[in-house]
Amino acid sequence: MNAVTRYAVHVAQAKTGLSGAVIAGYVAQGALALVTTVLFLVALFFVFADYLGFGGTKTSIGMSVVFAAFLAGAIVWTNHAKAQIKEEAQRALDRPVLPLSVSPPLLKAGLDIGRTVGFRRMVPGVVMLIIGTGLVTEWTRRRHAARPQG
């Protein structure tokens, strides 16, 4: 996934909170709500059919209560997963995109130094800084890639 696609996914997740886990939770909620409704109707049928008898009525009501508890658990799990996805996506969006992580105070300080010293005098130093940062980044990536996993 390239940077633009990753950014678009994080923006969408930060705005909607949707991910595979959240969609699976919604599907589970729908399925469990359907099962709960069917079992409730079956239980209601047994209640009226047996006039509050003890056989199938208690079993159906018990099953309805169990599936209702599963539904409540799925709702809680989905809401937690959605909040967690939104937080992770927002944290990813808040991370600096540039490898130099230029913050506004650092940028302002650089502009002030540039005005004081002169931008033409700063260009060679900035070019050397960028090259050095790139070399160190590449060296660190290769070192971590060469490290055995496990």
GUTOR-854189 format. One record per atom (N, C-alpha, C, O): x negated, y, z negated; residue in three letters. Coordinates in steps of 0.2 Angstrom, whole numbers, plus 5000, padded with zeros to 4 digits. Layout:
BEGIN
XYZALA/...
// end
This chain:
BEGIN
499649945000MET/500050005000MET/499550065000MET/499150074996MET/499650105005ASN/499250165005ASN/499550225000ASN/500050214997ASN/499150275000ALA/499250324995ALA/499950364996ALA/500350374991ALA/500150375002VAL/500750405004VAL/501350365002VAL/501850384999VAL/501350295004THR/501850255002THR/501950244994THR/502450244992THR/501350234991ARG/501350234984ARG/501650294980ARG/502050284976ARG/501450354983TYR/501750414980TYR/502550414981TYR/502850434977TYR/502750394987ALA/503450394989ALA/503850344984ALA/504350364982ALA/503550284983VAL/503850234979VAL/503850264972VAL/504350254968VAL/503350294969HIS/503350324962HIS/503850384962HIS/504150384956HIS/503950424967VAL/504450474967VAL/505150444966VAL/505550474962VAL/505250394970ALA/505850364970ALA/506050334964ALA/506550334961ALA/505550304961GLN/505650264955GLN/505750314949GLN/506150304944GLN/505350374949ALA/505450424944ALA/506150454944ALA/506450474939ALA/506450464950LYS/507050494951LYS/507650444949LYS/508150464946LYS/507550384952THR/508150334951THR/508050284946THR/508550254943THR/507350264944GLY/507250214939GLY/507350144942GLY/507350094938GLY/507450134948LEU/507550074951LEU/506950034953LEU/506450064955LEU/506949974952SER/506449924954SER/506749854955SER/507349844954SER/506349804956GLY/506549744957GLY/506849714951GLY/507449684951GLY/506549724945ALA/506849704939ALA/507549734937ALA/507949704935ALA/507649804939VAL/508249834937VAL/508749814942VAL/509349804940VAL/508649804948ILE/509149774953ILE/509349704951ILE/509949684951ILE/508849664949ALA/509049594946ALA/509449604940ALA/509949554939ALA/509349644936GLY/509749654930GLY/510449674932GLY/510949654929GLY/510549724937TYR/511149734939TYR/511549674942TYR/512149674941TYR/511249634946VAL/511549574949VAL/511749534943VAL/512249504943VAL/511249524938ALA/511449484932ALA/512049504929ALA/512549474927ALA/512149574928GLN/512649604925GLN/513349594928GLN/513849574925GLN/513249594935GLY/513849584939GLY/514149514939GLY/514649494938GLY/513649464939ALA/513749394939ALA/514049374932ALA/514549344931ALA/513749404927LEU/513949384920LEU/514649414918LEU/515049394915LEU/514749474921ALA/515449514920ALA/515949474924ALA/516549464921ALA/515849444930LEU/516249404933LEU/516449334929LEU/517049314929LEU/515949304927VAL/515949244923VAL/516349254917VAL/516849214915VAL/516249314913THR/516549324907THR/517349344908THR/517749324905THR/517449374914THR/518149384915THR/518549324917THR/519049314915THR/518249274921VAL/518549214923VAL/518649174916VAL/519149144915VAL/518149174912LEU/518249134906LEU/518749164901LEU/519049124898LEU/518749224901PHE/519249264897PHE/519949244899PHE/520449224895PHE/520049244906LEU/520649224909LEU/520849154907LEU/521449134906LEU/520349114908VAL/520449034906VAL/520649034899VAL/521148994897VAL/520349064895ALA/520449064888ALA/521149094886ALA/521549064882ALA/521349144889LEU/521949174889LEU/522549124891LEU/523049114888LEU/522349084896PHE/522849034899PHE/522948984894PHE/523548964892PHE/522348964891PHE/522448904886PHE/522848934879PHE/523148894876PHE/522748994878VAL/523049024872VAL/523849024873VAL/524248994869VAL/524049044879PHE/524749044880PHE/524948974882PHE/525548954880PHE/524548924885ALA/524748864887ALA/524848814881ALA/525348784880ALA/524448824876ASP/524448784870ASP/524748814864ASP/524848784859ASP/524948884865TYR/525248914859TYR/524848914853TYR/525048894848TYR/524148934854LEU/523648944849LEU/523448874846LEU/523348874840LEU/523448824851GLY/523248754848GLY/522448754847GLY/522148804849GLY/522248704845PHE/521548704843PHE/521048674848PHE/520448684848PHE/521248634853GLY/520848604858GLY/520448644862GLY/519848674860GLY/520648654868GLY/520248694873GLY/520248764872GLY/519848804875GLY/520748784868THR/520748864867THR/520148884864THR/519848934866THR/519948854858LYS/519348874854LYS/518748874858LYS/518348914858LYS/518748824862THR/518148814866THR/518048864872THR/517548894873THR/518648884875SER/518648934880SER/518449004877SER/518049044880SER/518749014871ILE/518649084868ILE/517849084866ILE/517549134867ILE/517649024863GLY/516949024861GLY/516449034867GLY/515949074867GLY/516649004873MET/516249014879MET/516249084881MET/515749114884MET/516849114881SER/516949184883SER/516449234879SER/516149284881SER/516449224872VAL/516049264868VAL/515349254869VAL/514949304869VAL/515149194871VAL/514449184872VAL/514249214879VAL/513749254879VAL/514649214884PHE/514449244890PHE/514549324889PHE/514149364892PHE/514949344885ALA/514949424883ALA/514349444880ALA/514149494881ALA/514049394875ALA/513449414872ALA/512849414877ALA/512449454877ALA/512849364882PHE/512349374887PHE/512449434892PHE/511949464893PHE/513049454893LEU/513149514897LEU/512849574893LEU/512549624896LEU/513049584886ALA/512749634882ALA/511949634882ALA/511649684883ALA/511749574882GLY/510949574882GLY/510649594889GLY/510149624889GLY/511049574894ALA/510849594901ALA/510849674902ALA/510449704905ALA/511349704899ILE/511449774899ILE/510849804896ILE/510549854898ILE/510749784890VAL/510249814886VAL/509549804889VAL/509149854889VAL/509449744892TRP/508749734895TRP/508649774901TRP/508149804903TRP/509249784905THR/509149824911THR/509049894910THR/508649924913THR/509449924905ASN/509249994903ASN/508550004900ASN/508250054902ASN/508349954897HIS/507649964894HIS/507149954900HIS/506649994900HIS/507249914905ALA/506849904911ALA/506849974915ALA/506349994918ALA/507449994916LYS/507550064920LYS/507150114916LYS/506750154920LYS/507150124910ALA/506850174906ALA/506050164907ALA/505750214908ALA/505850104906GLN/505150094907GLN/504850104914GLN/504350134914GLN/505250084919ILE/505050104926ILE/505050174927ILE/504550204930ILE/505450214924LYS/505450284925LYS/504850314922LYS/504550364925LYS/504750294916GLU/504150324912GLU/503450304916GLU/503050344917GLU/503450244918GLU/502750224922GLU/502750264928GLU/502150284930GLU/503250274932ALA/503250304938ALA/503050384937ALA/502650414941ALA/503350414932GLN/503250484930GLN/502450484928GLN/502150534930GLN/502250444924ARG/501550444922ARG/501050434928ARG/500550474929ARG/501250394933ALA/500850384939ALA/500850454943ALA/500350474946ALA/501450484943LEU/501450554947LEU/501150604943LEU/500850654946LEU/501050604937ASP/500750654933ASP/499950644933ASP/499550694932ASP/499750584935ARG/498950574936ARG/498750624942ARG/499050624947ARG/498150644941PRO/497850684946PRO/497750644952PRO/497450584952PRO/497850674958VAL/497750634964VAL/497050644967VAL/496750594970VAL/496750694966LEU/496050704968LEU/495550664964LEU/495650664958LEU/495050634967PRO/494550604963PRO/494150644958PRO/493950624953PRO/494150714959LEU/493750754955LEU/494250784949LEU/493950814945LEU/494850764950SER/495350784945SER/495250854943SER/495150874937SER/495450894948VAL/495350974947VAL/495950994943VAL/496550994946VAL/495851024938SER/496451054934SER/496451124935SER/495951154937SER/497051154934PRO/497051224935PRO/496551274931PRO/496251314934PRO/496351254925PRO/495851294921PRO/495151284925PRO/494751334925PRO/495051224927LEU/494351214930LEU/494351244937LEU/493851274939LEU/494951244940LEU/494951284947LEU/494851354946LEU/494551394950LEU/495151384941LYS/495151454939LYS/494351474938LYS/494151524940LYS/494051434933ALA/493351444932ALA/492951444938ALA/492451484939ALA/493051394942GLY/492651394948GLY/492751454953GLY/492251474956GLY/493351474953LEU/493451534957LEU/493151594954LEU/492851634958LEU/493151604947ASP/492851654944ASP/492051654945ASP/491751704947ASP/491751594945ILE/491051584946ILE/490951604953ILE/490451634955ILE/491351584958GLY/491251594965GLY/491251674966GLY/490851694970GLY/491751704963ARG/491751784964ARG/491051814961ARG/490851864964ARG/490851784955THR/490251814952THR/489651804956THR/489251844957THR/489551734957VAL/488851714961VAL/488951734968VAL/488451744971VAL/489451714971GLY/489551724978GLY/489751654981GLY/489351604979GLY/490251654985PHE/490451584988PHE/489851554992PHE/489851494992PHE/489551594996ARG/489051575001ARG/488451534997ARG/488151494999ARG/488251564991ARG/487751534987ARG/487951474984ARG/487551424982ARG/488651464983MET/488951404979MET/489051344984MET/489051284982MET/489051354990VAL/489251304995VAL/488751244995VAL/488951184994VAL/488051254995PRO/487651194994PRO/487751154988PRO/487651094988PRO/487851194982GLY/487951154976GLY/488551114976GLY/488551054973GLY/489051144979VAL/489751104979VAL/489651044984VAL/489950994982VAL/489351054989VAL/489250994994VAL/488850944991VAL/489050884991VAL/488350964987MET/487950914983MET/488350874978MET/488250814977MET/488750914975LEU/489250884969LEU/489650834972LEU/489850784970LEU/489950854978ILE/490450804981ILE/490150744984ILE/490350684983ILE/489550754987ILE/489150694989ILE/488950644983ILE/489050584983ILE/488750684978GLY/488550644972GLY/489150604969GLY/489050544967GLY/489650634968THR/490250604966THR/490450544970THR/490650494967THR/490450554976GLY/490650504981GLY/490150444980GLY/490350384980GLY/489550454980LEU/489050404979LEU/489150364972LEU/489150304972LEU/489250404967VAL/489350374960VAL/490050334961VAL/490050274958VAL/490550354964THR/491150324964THR/491050254968THR/491350204966THR/490750264974GLU/490650204978GLU/490150144974GLU/490350084974GLU/489650174970TRP/489250124967TRP/489650094961TRP/489550034960TRP/490050134958THR/490550104952THR/490950054955THR/491049994952THR/491350064961ARG/491750014964ARG/491449954966ARG/491649894965ARG/490849954969ARG/490449894971ARG/490249854965ARG/490249794965ARG/490049894959ARG/489849854953ARG/490449824950ARG/490349764948ARG/491049854950HIS/491549824947HIS/491849764952HIS/492049714949HIS/491749774958ALA/491949724963ALA/491549654962ALA/491749604963ALA/490849674961ALA/490349614960ALA/490449574954ALA/490249524953ALA/490749604949ARG/490849574942ARG/491349514943ARG/491849524946ARG/491149454940PRO/491549404941PRO/492149414936PRO/492149434931PRO/492749384939GLN/493349394935GLN/493449334931GLN/493349274933GLN/493749344925GLY/493949284921GLY/493449284915GLY/493549244911GLY/
// end
